Amino acid sequence: MSTTRERSKARLLVPSLMFIALVVAAVASLGTPLITSVATSFHVSLGSAQWTLTIALLSGAVATPVLGRLGAGPHRRATILATLAVVVAGSALTVLPLPFAWLLAGRAAQGVGVGLTALMMGVARDHLPEERSAAVIALISVVSIIGAGVGYPLAALLAELGGVRAAYGLGLVVTAAALLTAWRSMPEAPEGRSAHVDVAGAVVLAAALLLVLFLAGERNLWSRHLAVAAVLAVAGVVLLCVWAVIELRSTTPLVDVRAVRHPAVAGANLAMFVGGIGMYLLLTLITRYAQTPHGAGYGFGLTTFVAGLVLIPFSVLGFVAGKLTPRVRTRIADPLLLAGSAVVVGGGFALFAAARSDLAELFVAMGVLGFGVGGFSAAMPGVILAVTPKSETSSAMSFNYVVRSVGYSLGSAIGGLILAAGTGPGHLFPDDSAYTTAALVGIGAMAITTLTSLALARRRSSETNP
């Protein structure tokens, strides 16, 4: 009987890992298409409604390294189930007819689920054959990216049909399904593991990330109170330095900073940070451009739902790239795949900068972006895990996901700042040329990412062939 149950669990494992990673990514991104609906339904400002997205990013960034450390220990299954229970409870808060503060609390609880992606990778690496685990980990990374493309149009459609509560109801249904799936399929961690959470490090990291994400989200602060923003930015950098010192001195660090200093890991995280800025910048530019009304002299005036459909090429081609990457990895090293994917994303920027007068051109640019992001996301784990012990998989990847979250947040903020700077006095919408300027900035970011990845490839080649 037990043997039959174990076989059933083994068959369910891979689809379960994919499903959970997809759900937590899609639910965390639910705030993006619903910001306007939330502001209208709860009678709050757009700035306040923006926090339904920011607070999920923040809680996810803070929870990810903590969950990564817990996932490296003996209680990984319990950690996964408890985290999904928190996400389900948060999803219920977003659906119940409660005041706005409770919605924010629910969104914070939903954001915690983002930290499960690294744990899914740890499970795959521990319980699947090495060759298959590499392919599954690459797909988990891709699925965690395209989850936004899946959740966006569905949430927007439900919001149009049944209001914001109906849209958040989708999150409750799928997170409950993910909890049931995890309970049925998640195995226990291998014996001999131990993990302790560095509480002091977690608190300092939370404070630093709060400042970083706050500064990324509060664009008006930079334009109206530059000195205050600069002081807060310096404080954030100081806190990150203090956190690094705490981690180096701790016997049970939240993140093994010494491992992060390995050239391959450091280079990969730098590429993820700068690349994340560029990738999310283009995603923001295209969706905003598509929704700009014709009266601005450009744009297509799409509704939130129709604009969400523009993300379909992003999700489809991202998944295709994720499926192709494991096969290509047998012939091309992971750092070179990172470089090639960065070039593809840069090509998406170039397409958007040169041709965006037709809606089909936006679909093409979004598809190119999706293919590049999919390949980049699928190749990234291979670069990091090649020099990471199996027991540290969750912890190492969780740090990379924190870097990615910060990069995405800054990408969104940079896009907003460039477009705000390109908006003339008395105008609601930026000049069309501001989008071109933002695209050129994105091309620069992807050029840096490409050069960093090529440097990683050169180093790996010299180590393999001294």
N, C-alpha and C positions, 0 to 999 in steps of 0.2 A: 504493500500500500504506500509506504513512504517512498519507495523507489519510483512508483508511478507519479507521485506528487512531485518529486524532484525533476523528473523528465518533463513534466508539464511546465514547471517553473523555467527550465532551461529553454524550452521552445518559446515561452512568452518573454524571455529576458530582453532580446534585442528590440522587438517592437515596443516593449514597455519603456525602455530607455529613450527611444525616439519620441514616443508619445508624451512622456513626462517633460522632456526638454522642450518640445513644441508648445505644450500647454503653458508652462511657466513663462516662456518668452512672450507668447501671445497675450497672456493675461497682464503681464507687466506693461505691455505697450498699449493696453486698452485706453489709457488716458489721452493718447495723442489725438484720435479723431473726435473725442468727446468734450474737449475743452470748451468750445463755444456752447454746446448743449448744457454743460454743467453750469456755466456762468448764467445762462438764461433760466434754468430750472431752479437753481438755488439763490438767484438774485445776488450774485457776487461778481466782482470785477474779473476781467480776463486774467489779470495778474494772479489773483487768488485761485482761479480755476486752473491755472498753469501748474499749481502745486500738486494737483492730482497726478501729474506725470513726474514732477521733480521729486516728490516724496517717495515714489516707488523706486526711482533711480537711486536715491540716497539709501533707503533701507536695503536695497539689493546690493549696493556697493559695500555697505557695512557688514551685511550678513554673509556675503560670499566668502571672505577669508575665514570667518569664524566657523561656518559650515564646512569649509575645506579642511580645517584642522580637525573638527569633530569627525569628518568623513574619513580621515586617515586613521582613526582609532577603531576600537572593537565594537562600537555601538553605531555603526554606519546605518544599518537598517532602521533602527529606532530614530536616528536623526532624520532620515528621509521621511519617515511616516509622521513624525512630530512636526516637521517643517510644512509638509503638505496639509496637515490638520490646521496649522496657523493660517495658511493661504486660503483654505476653505472657509474658516471663520471670518477672515477679512473679506472674502467674496460675499459672504452673507451680510456683512455690514454695509457693503456698497449697494445691496438690493433693498434692504429694509428702509422704510420711510422715516429716516432719522435726519437730524441736522447735518449741515456741511462738515462740521468737525469730525463727525463719525465716518463720513465718507473718506476724509483724509486718513483717518485711522485704518479704515479698511484697505485703502490703497497702499499704505505703508506695509500692512501685513501681506498683501499680495506681492509686493516687491521683494519680500524676503525669499520668495520661491526662486528668484533668479540664481541664488547661490547653489541651487540643486544641480545645475548643469555640470559643474566640475565634479560633483559626486557621481553623476551618471557616467562620466568618463572613468572615474576610479573603479566603479563596478565593472565596466567593460574590460578594463585592463587586467583586473584580478580574476575574472571568471570566464573569459573567452580566450581561445588560442591566440598567440601573439599576432599572427598575420591578420586574422579576422578582427581582432580588437582594434588594430590601427585603422582599419576601414570604418569600423563602427564609431570610433572616437571622432574621426574626421566628419562623419555624417551628423553626429550629435552637435558638433561645433557649427555646422552649416544650418541645421534645423533651428538652433537657438537664434540665428540671425533672421531666417526667413519667417520665423513665427510672427514677427511684426507685420509682414506682408499678408499673412493669412488672417490675423485678427483685425487689421484695420478696416477692410471693406465690410466684413461681417458686423463689426460693432457699429459702423456708420449706418448700415442698412437698418439694423435693429433700432438705432436711435431715431431714425426718420419714421419708422413704422410704429414704435411703441414707447418712445421716450428713452431718457438716459438710464432709468432703472432696468428697462428691458435689455439694453445693451450690456449692462453689468451683470444681468442674469445669465448671459452666456458664460461669463467667467465662473459663476457659481456652479453651473452644470459641468463644465469641462474640468474644473479643479476637483470636484467631487469624484469624477470618473478617474482622474489621475491618482487620487488617494486610494481608491479601490484597486486600481491597477498595481500600484506599488505594494500594497498589502498582499496581493496575490503572487507577485513575481520577484520582489527584491530579496536576494540572498543575504545571509550574514557575512560579515567581513572575515577574511582569513584570520586564523588564530595567531597570537603573538603580537598583535598591534596594540599600541598605546598612544593616547593623545590627551594633552591638557591644553585648555584655552588660556592664552595670555590675556587676562582681563585688562591690565593696564594698557597693553598695546592696542587692544580692541577699542578702548575708550578714546585714546589719543587719535587713532586712525579715524574713528567716527567723527570726532571734532574737525579733523583736517578735511575729510571728505565733505562734511556739511558746509564748510566755508567754500570749498572748490565748486560744489554743485550749486550753492546759493549764488556765487558770483557768476556762474555760467547761466543761471536762469534769470537773474535780475539784470537785464540788459540796460534798463533805464539808469541803474546806479552808475554805470560806466560813463554815460553821456551827461548826467546831471551832477554827480558827486564823484568825480574821478579820484580825488584825494582819498576819500573813504574807501573806495573800491581798491585802490593801490595798497592801502594799509591792511585791509582784510586779506588781500592776495599775499602779502609778505607774511602775515600771521599764518596763513595756510601752509606756505612753504616751510616756515619754522616748525610748525607742528609735524609736518611730514618728516623733517630731519630728526626731530625728537623721537618720533615713532621708530625711525630706522635705528637710532641708538639703542632704544629699549629692546628692539628685536635682536640686535647683535649681542646684547648682554644677557638676554633671557636664555635659560636652559630649555624652555619649552616655548619657542617663539610662535607667534600667530602665523607668520610667514618666514621661511628660512631665507633670510636676506643674504646669507653667504652664498646660497645656491643661486639666488637671483643675480648675484654679481658675476656668475659665470658668463663669459663673453657671449655664448650662444643664447642664453636665457635673457641677458640684459639687452642684446641686440634685437631679439624677438619681441620683447616688451616695448622697446623704443619704436620698432616698426608698427606694432599694434596700436600704440598711442597716436603716432602721427597719422598712420593709415586710418585709424578710427575717426580722427578729426575730418579727414577728407571724405571718407565714405558717407558719414552721416550728414556732412555739409551738402553733398550732392542730393541725397535723399530729401533733405529739407527744401533745397532749392526747387527741385522738380515738382514736389507736391504743392508748394506754395504758389509757384508759377501757374500750375494747372488751375488753381482755385481763384486766381486774380480775375476780377470781372473785365469784360471787354472795354469798359469805360476808361480803364487805365491806359489804353492805347496798345495793350498787349494782353496775353493771358487768354483763358478759355472759359472762365466763369463757371467751372464745374462745381456741382454739389459735393459735399463731403463723401458721399457714397461713391459717386462716379470717379472722383479723384482717387479714392481708395482702389478702384479697379486698375489705375495706372501702376499699382504695386504688383499686379499679377505677373507681368514679365520679370520683375525683380525676383519674386519667389520661385517661379518655374525655372528660370535659367540659373538661379542660385543653387537650386536642388540638383539640376543637371551637372553643374560644375562640381558639386560635392560628390556626386556619384562617379564622375570621371577622374577626379584627382587621385584616389587610391591606386588606380591603374597606371596613371602617369608617373606616380611616385617610384615605381619600379625602374624607371629610366631616367628620371630627372630628380635631383636632390630637392628636398623641401624648401631650402632658402631660395633656390632658383624659381620654384613655383610661387613663392611669396612675391619675388621681384616681377615675375610675369603677370601675376594677378594685379599687382599695383599698377603696372603699365596699362592693363585693360581698364581699370577704374579711371586712370588718367585719360584714357581714350573716351570714356563716358563723359567726362568733364569737357573735353574738346568738342564732342558732338553737341553737347548742350550749349556751349559758348557760341558755336558756329551756326547751328540750325535748331530753332525752336518755334518757328512760325506755324508749324503744323502739329496737330496732336499726335500724329503717327511718329513724329520725330521724338517726342517726349517718351513714347512707349519704347522706341529703339534705345534711347539713352538710358532708360530705366532697366531695360533688359541687359545692356552692356554692363551697367553697374552691378546688377544681380549676379552676372556670370563672374565678374571680377571679385566681388565680395565672397561668393561661394567658394571659389578657388582659394582665396586668401584664408578664409576661415578653416577650410579643410586641411590646408598645409601647415597652419600655425601650430597645432598640437604636436606634430611630428618634430618640429624644430626644438620645442621645449622638452618633450618627453624623451628625446634621444639622449639627454644628459641628466635625466631625473630618475631616481630610484622608484620602483613600482609603488612602494608604500607612500610616497610623497606626491602621487599623481594628482589627487584632489586638491592638495594645498598649492602645488605649483600652478595648476590651471586656474584655481580660484584667484590667485594674484593677477594672472593675465586677464581675467574677466573684470577685475577691478580697474585695471589699466584701460581696458576697452570701454567700460562705462564712462570713465572720466573723459576719454577721447571723444566719445559720442556726444557727451554733454557739451564739451567745448566746441565741437563741430557745429552743433545747433546754435550755440551762443555766437560764434564767429559769423555764421551766416546771418543771424539776426542783426548783429552790429553793422555788417557791411551794407545790408539792405536799408537799415535805419539811416546810415550815413548818406545813402543815395536817395533819400526821400526829401524832396524839396519842402520849404516852408508852406504850410497850408495844404499840403498834399497828403492823402491817405496811403498812397501806394508809392513804392520806390520807382525811380526811372528804370527803364529796361536795361540801360547800361550797367546798373548796379549788379544785375545778375551775371553779366559778363565779367565784371571785376571779381565777384565771388568765385566764379568758375576758374579764373586764372589763379586765384589763391589756392583753390583745390588742386589744380595741376601742380603747383609748387609743393604742396603737401605730399602728393603721390610721388613726385620726383625724389623727395627726401626718403620716403618709404622704400622706393626702388633701390636707391643707392645703399641704404642700410642693409637691405636684404642681399644685395650683391656682395657687400662686405662680409656678411655671414657665410655666403656660399664660398667665397674665396678662402675664408679661414678654415671652413670644414674641408675644403679640397687640400689645403696645405697640411692639415692634420692627418688626412687619410693617405696622402702621398708626400711624405716629408722629403 
